[in-house]
């Protein structure tokens, strides 16, 4: 059973930074795509950033230039470095990994709140 444990969320003022971590219980080499999603109150969950096994990254337009996704294969951990945070970045952030078979797994979510 794959488990993803997220950490690093919290309350930060606008313009501040946070780094989210997502630790997997098995090697992340098993997964083709690793991503971060977020869900704001009353809104649908949306893709924020994704990183492939080859290291290619994609970002939502709203976070380009501010967020950076990365991975540490030795630690089985995926990161999301968030800078220049805005109140509209507030939401629950979820880690997601997708295997080569297409099966995906979700973390429990971590709350990020950006105050103005």
Buried (B, 14 or more C-beta within 10 A) or exposed (E): EBEBBBBBBEEBEEEBEBBBBBBBEEEBEBBBBBBBBBBBEEEEBEBBBBBBBEEEBBBBEEBEEBBBBBBEEEEBBBBBBBBEBBEEBBBBBBBBBBEEEEEBBBBEBBEBBBEE
